[in-house]
Structures are given as structure tokens and as C-alpha cells.
């Protein structure tokens, strides 16, 4: 019963952008921005009916990711024999919320301009990193989510230690992204964001490999 309720709630959240688009449809001009460049400046205009394409695609993607992650215990060989993990359900729900928020942001930016996207895009990503970092330490070994490296997948202790470190880095990195986005210009925030993401990815991977080599040397 709880599982069915969670599924219905996820579907409802995924439909929020569609409901939002319908609610403001009459206020949207016939011609809107359909594509933005790297600076989130509109570089392609088109009929407002075309807004349904990204809204529909993002909605389907969010539900696909949700049902995949919430059913990992059924399809992942490394999860067989374990009870379904609530962590994957929470991560799945969080991703649906993030994609729906992003879709609403795209709708709003399409007819109001890129200012909203420039102000909220990086804070939204920062909140996603905080959310993922908060649960990363609880992710059990699997083939779908987390740092799926040869040495983490073959050693549960390596997986645990790597994701313990990654969780702290992603949580802290997310907070840093949110805070910096409040003070830095959008143009300057882009390279800073890329640098933070690279560090969040490389440091756990290097740490994991060093654990692997240290264990081999024993």
C-alpha cells in the first residue's frame, strides 16, 4: 500500500510542470525562447506549443529514473538477497522533485527570459548535491548508482569507505555551490561550478583506488 502511494505521489510530482504549463498557458506569448546558449541567453525562438516537448521528455525521464531506482533490488545482481533499500526510494523521489523543478524553471524562463534561470540554476544543482551527499553514505553496492568503479564493486569495504568520503564531499560541495551562486555572477560561477564538480568526482575515485592498491600491497 505504501509502495503504491509512493508511486502515485511520484507520478503526481512529475506532472506538476504540465499542470503549471496549462495554468499559465494563456499568459504565455505565442513566440517563446526554446533554447539557451551557455550563458542562458535565448538563441532560438519558436511557437509556445513546442514547450510541451521538453516538459514531456523531462517528465518521462524522471519517472523512468524513479521506477528504475526504486526497483533496483529486483534487477541488480548485487542487490539480490537483500531487502529493498529505503535509500534508493528516497533518492528516486528526490530526483523526480529535482527534474520537475528544473522543468518548471525552463517553462518560466521560456517566456520571462533567462534571468530566472541564471539566478536559480546553480542553487538548484547545489541543493541536488546536498541531497545526494546526505544519502550517499547509505547506498549499498550496486551497478546503477554511486561510484561504480572496478575496485568498489569488487570490495564492499572499499565501496563503504569511498561513499562515506564522497557523501561528505558532495554535501559540502553542494553547500558551497549554493553559497557561491548567491555572490558570484553567473558567468564567473560556471567555471567555479565545473571545478567543484570535478573535485567531487576525482577525489573519491582517487581515494578508492588508493584503498585498492593499499589492500593489494598487504
Phi, psi and omega in degrees: 000314179297322180296317179296320179295319178297319179296317179296322179294319178297318179297319179298317180294321180294336181272351181305315179301322179295317178296319179298317180296319178296318184297326184254010187306315183290342179268351181275129178296160182297329179247126183227167176284127181251344181211144179236146178278190183298339178264009184058038172259135182298125178234008176208128180247157180190181179293145183295338178300334181288349176296336181293337182294302179295326180296315180293317181296313180296322178297317179293319179298317181298319180288324178298313179296319181300308183290331175293309184290324181284351178239022181302322183298339181271334188244345182267122180303327182284349180261353181294136182094350178255153174289149178307135183271130177292338179299316180295324178295318179293319178296318179298316179295319180297322180291322176298316179298317181297312182295323178294319177296318178297319179296318177296324179294321178295317179300313182296319182290333183298326182244352177255346183110177187276354185301318180296316179297318180296325182281326190250346185298307182290320174301322179295318177294321178299318177296324177296316179297320178299315180298311180296318180297327181295330183252352186299325181294341183262001181285123177281156179307132180200172183261007187243326187226146179101191178275090185271076179258158181305320184277340174279323181287337181263355183217109183297327180292321176296317178302312183299311182293321179297316182283337173294315177292315182299322179300316179295317181294316181291321178297311179294320179296322178295317177298318180298318179298315180298313183294314182294325181293341178281339186244333182268151176292159182300318182296320182282334182291331183301305179295328178296317179298315180299317180298318180296315181296318179299316179295321179295332180271319187283316185302311178296324180294316178294317179300317180297319180293322179294324175296319179298313181292323179296321180289325177295326183284346183287000000 
